[in-house]
Amino acid sequence: MFGDLMGMMGKLKETQEKVEATKKRLDTVTIEEKNNDHSIAVTLTANREIKSIAIDEKLLSDKEQLEDYLIITLNRAIKKATEIHEAELAAVAKEGMPNIPGMDMFK
């Protein structure tokens, strides 16, 4: 019994280390999102850290449109980054979960 418990604890520690390594790797995965007319481009990491925002000069004269485009483009980029982030971490967590009957958390 204690051997099983020690094995599970070791597996959980290994999984935690893999999760941390995955988070570091996600800092290197970038997502670029552009609005429909490509007048705004946003680049961020899969950890949802904004790296750059490029704005076409034609938008600088229309503050309201610029704000709207920024919100839409940033939200789409963050959604994509979140999907990648969650999928990667879920895969690592599923791989490291001990096999406990009745605990199928990741179907």
C-alpha positions as CSV (number, residue, x, y, z in Angstrom):
1,M,0.0,0.0,0.0
2,F,2.7,2.5,0.9
3,G,4.6,1.6,-2.2
4,D,1.6,2.5,-4.3
5,L,1.3,5.8,-2.3
6,M,5.0,6.6,-2.8
7,G,4.7,5.8,-6.5
8,M,1.7,8.1,-6.8
9,M,3.5,10.9,-5.0
10,G,6.5,10.5,-7.3
11,K,4.3,10.6,-10.3
12,L,2.5,13.7,-9.1
13,K,5.9,15.4,-8.5
14,E,7.0,14.4,-12.0
15,T,3.7,15.8,-13.4
16,Q,4.2,19.0,-11.6
17,E,7.7,19.4,-13.1
18,K,6.3,18.7,-16.6
19,V,3.5,21.3,-16.0
20,E,6.2,23.9,-15.1
21,A,8.3,23.0,-18.1
22,T,5.2,23.2,-20.4
23,K,4.4,26.7,-19.0
24,K,8.0,27.8,-19.8
25,R,7.7,26.4,-23.3
26,L,4.4,28.2,-23.8
27,D,6.4,31.4,-23.4
28,T,8.0,30.6,-26.7
29,V,4.8,29.8,-28.6
30,T,3.4,32.9,-30.3
31,I,0.0,33.7,-31.7
32,E,-0.5,36.5,-34.2
33,E,-4.0,37.8,-34.7
34,K,-5.1,40.4,-37.3
35,N,-8.3,42.2,-37.8
36,N,-10.3,41.7,-41.0
37,D,-8.5,44.5,-43.0
38,H,-5.1,43.8,-41.4
39,S,-4.9,47.3,-40.0
40,I,-4.1,45.9,-36.5
41,A,-1.8,43.0,-35.7
42,V,-1.4,41.6,-32.2
43,T,1.3,39.1,-31.2
44,L,1.2,37.3,-27.8
45,T,2.5,34.2,-26.2
46,A,0.4,31.1,-25.4
47,N,0.8,32.3,-21.8
48,R,-1.2,35.3,-22.8
49,E,1.6,37.9,-22.6
50,I,1.3,40.6,-25.2
51,K,4.6,40.9,-27.2
52,S,3.6,43.5,-29.9
53,I,0.8,45.5,-31.3
54,A,1.0,47.0,-34.8
55,I,-1.4,49.7,-35.9
56,D,-1.9,51.0,-39.4
57,E,-1.6,54.8,-39.4
58,K,-4.9,55.2,-41.1
59,L,-6.6,54.2,-37.8
60,L,-4.9,56.9,-35.8
61,S,-7.4,59.5,-36.9
62,D,-10.4,57.5,-35.7
63,K,-10.0,56.9,-31.9
64,E,-13.4,55.0,-31.6
65,Q,-12.7,52.7,-34.5
66,L,-9.1,52.0,-33.2
67,E,-10.4,51.1,-29.8
68,D,-13.1,48.8,-31.2
69,Y,-10.6,47.1,-33.5
70,L,-8.1,46.7,-30.6
71,I,-10.7,45.1,-28.3
72,I,-11.9,42.7,-31.0
73,T,-8.4,41.7,-32.1
74,L,-7.0,41.3,-28.6
75,N,-10.0,39.2,-27.5
76,R,-9.6,36.9,-30.4
77,A,-5.8,36.5,-29.8
78,I,-6.3,35.9,-26.1
79,K,-9.0,33.3,-26.8
80,K,-6.6,31.4,-29.2
81,A,-3.8,31.6,-26.7
82,T,-6.0,30.4,-23.9
83,E,-7.2,27.4,-26.0
84,I,-3.6,26.4,-26.7
85,H,-2.5,27.0,-23.1
86,E,-5.4,24.9,-21.6
87,A,-5.0,22.1,-24.2
88,E,-1.2,21.8,-23.5
89,L,-1.6,21.8,-19.7
90,A,-4.6,19.4,-19.8
91,A,-2.5,16.9,-21.9
92,V,0.3,17.0,-19.3
93,A,-2.1,16.7,-16.4
94,K,-3.9,13.8,-18.0
95,E,-0.7,12.0,-18.7
96,G,0.4,12.4,-15.1
97,M,-2.8,11.5,-13.3
98,P,-2.7,8.2,-11.4
99,N,-5.2,5.6,-12.5
100,I,-7.9,5.8,-9.8
101,P,-11.1,3.9,-10.7
102,G,-14.1,6.2,-11.0
103,M,-11.9,9.3,-11.4
104,D,-12.0,9.8,-15.1
105,M,-11.6,13.6,-15.0
106,F,-10.2,14.0,-18.5
107,K,-12.5,12.2,-21.0
